Amino acid sequence: MWIERVTSNSVGRILPLLAAYQRFYRTEPNEAHNREHFTRVLADPSVAVQFVALEETLGPIGFATLYFPLSSVTAGSYCLLNDLYVDPTTRGCGVGRALIERCRLYAFEAGYASLEWQTEQSNTEARRLYDRMGAEQRGWYSCTLSTAPPAAVDTGEIR
């Protein structure tokens, strides 16, 4: 197994893994939209960097995506491991660990103090890996709010 950086020109090779990852998180994949999105964001390494794990006979077996959002707390940007996915047939073989280590090295070389990520509470297999690697769990309360307004919205004095 080896790990390569994905470019906007090579994003097509990981589209099946992206689709499997999206299905894992209960989202219906759209290949055309995925190709357009990742081609665009990977063209600018200040927005995102992606790595793919490859195996000689199987091809792509996992990927990880780093994003670099801004933070008001630090008045800078931070390194967010937003996606980590390993094909179920190769889990437990060190692919996830290798991808995280590659992301950690990239973050270190780029001057970030830490690598941050989240996963669902129910993702126990991934959480076991993170625990074995010594990842520190933080007590953040994660929320998601739809941007679609409710039927009746009182916007008050918002302008």
GILIN-V891708 format. One record per residue. PSI is psi in whole degrees, -180 to 180 (NA if undefined). OMEGA is omega in whole degrees, -180 to 180 (999 if undefined). Layout:
psi=PSI omega=OMEGA
psi=PSI omega=OMEGA
This chain:
psi=144 omega=174
psi=164 omega=-178
psi=132 omega=178
psi=156 omega=173
psi=135 omega=176
psi=139 omega=176
psi=171 omega=178
psi=-23 omega=178
psi=-22 omega=-176
psi=10 omega=-176
psi=-27 omega=-179
psi=-29 omega=-177
psi=-19 omega=-179
psi=2 omega=-179
psi=-40 omega=177
psi=-37 omega=177
psi=-40 omega=177
psi=-43 omega=180
psi=-42 omega=179
psi=-40 omega=177
psi=-45 omega=180
psi=-41 omega=177
psi=-37 omega=177
psi=-39 omega=179
psi=25 omega=172
psi=43 omega=175
psi=137 omega=179
psi=119 omega=-178
psi=151 omega=174
psi=103 omega=-173
psi=-43 omega=-179
psi=-44 omega=179
psi=-43 omega=178
psi=-46 omega=180
psi=-46 omega=-179
psi=-47 omega=-177
psi=-53 omega=-176
psi=-31 omega=174
psi=-43 omega=-179
psi=-51 omega=-175
psi=-32 omega=-180
psi=-14 omega=176
psi=-18 omega=-179
psi=99 omega=-176
psi=-9 omega=174
psi=-13 omega=179
psi=-49 omega=-175
psi=152 omega=174
psi=141 omega=-178
psi=143 omega=178
psi=146 omega=177
psi=137 omega=173
psi=131 omega=-177
psi=143 omega=176
psi=140 omega=-171
psi=-46 omega=-177
psi=-26 omega=-176
psi=-21 omega=-176
psi=-145 omega=-179
psi=129 omega=-179
psi=-4 omega=178
psi=162 omega=177
psi=161 omega=175
psi=142 omega=180
psi=130 omega=175
psi=133 omega=172
psi=160 omega=-175
psi=70 omega=-178
psi=160 omega=177
psi=152 omega=-180
psi=127 omega=174
psi=-30 omega=-179
psi=-45 omega=-178
psi=-6 omega=-175
psi=44 omega=179
psi=-162 omega=176
psi=165 omega=178
psi=166 omega=-176
psi=113 omega=-177
psi=117 omega=172
psi=91 omega=-172
psi=-29 omega=-178
psi=134 omega=170
psi=121 omega=-179
psi=135 omega=176
psi=134 omega=177
psi=132 omega=-177
psi=-29 omega=-178
psi=-14 omega=-179
psi=9 omega=178
psi=148 omega=-179
psi=3 omega=-178
psi=8 omega=178
psi=4 omega=-178
psi=-48 omega=180
psi=-45 omega=178
psi=-44 omega=-179
psi=-41 omega=178
psi=-43 omega=178
psi=-43 omega=179
psi=-38 omega=178
psi=-40 omega=177
psi=-40 omega=178
psi=-43 omega=179
psi=-45 omega=178
psi=-47 omega=-179
psi=-43 omega=178
psi=-49 omega=-179
psi=-27 omega=179
psi=-3 omega=175
psi=12 omega=177
psi=142 omega=-178
psi=-24 omega=-177
psi=168 omega=176
psi=128 omega=-175
psi=148 omega=176
psi=170 omega=176
psi=159 omega=171
psi=163 omega=177
psi=146 omega=178
psi=-35 omega=-176
psi=-7 omega=-178
psi=68 omega=-173
psi=-34 omega=180
psi=-46 omega=178
psi=-41 omega=-178
psi=-34 omega=176
psi=-42 omega=177
psi=-47 omega=-178
psi=-40 omega=178
psi=-44 omega=179
psi=-31 omega=-179
psi=-8 omega=180
psi=19 omega=179
psi=136 omega=179
psi=127 omega=176
psi=131 omega=178
psi=156 omega=-175
psi=33 omega=-180
psi=145 omega=176
psi=108 omega=-175
psi=136 omega=-179
psi=152 omega=173
psi=131 omega=179
psi=126 omega=177
psi=142 omega=177
psi=-8 omega=177
psi=127 omega=-178
psi=148 omega=174
psi=169 omega=-177
psi=-46 omega=180
psi=115 omega=-178
psi=128 omega=174
psi=101 omega=-178
psi=-5 omega=177
psi=-126 omega=-176
psi=19 omega=-179
psi=127 omega=179
psi=NA omega=999
